[in-house]
Amino acid sequence: MTKLDRLARSLPDARAIADELTAGQVRLNLGGSVYDPTDPVGRLLFNVLAMVAEFESYLRGPHLRHWMAFIDDAPAGLLSLDVPPGGEVAVDTFGLLPDHIGQGIGSHFLTVGVRLAWAVTPAVSRVWLHTSSCDHRHALSNYQGRGFHRYQLKESPTRQP
């Protein structure tokens, strides 16, 4: 196996595979390093690598487009749009890195992001997003200030990703 994302597409899948291999006393060679699933450090390393592989798989989604905001050549935020066929564009990810929260740049970045969403493909009919009460306290007003309005409200006992 030359890449961990070829082994599993999600962290839970990777853990299940590692458990099965451990039961069979099998060890993995990942990138030239031997993974010992019975060793706590080896298990931690495998979990970190599996998380990175899962995130890499997400970033390579067939309909996802990504933009980063930079301030003084340093990353400040991320915008990901899900652009499937059909004209509806979802703001899949929008956020600022912790050092840039509260500096007044979120509204500008979201304005640019919404403009990109409407222009990313011909015939966009709708731009939408999900948010939650776990989002930043100014997120909803920021979305509403950029033309979004509440479509549906759902109560959920658990935090949504």
Secondary structure by P-SEA (a helix, b strand, c coil): ccccccccccaaaaaaaaaaaaaacccccccccccccccaaaaaaaaaaaaaaaaaaaaacccbbbbbbbccccccbbbbbbcccccbbbccbbbbccccccccaaaaaaaaaaaaaacccccccccccccccccccaaaaaaaaacccccbbbbbccccc
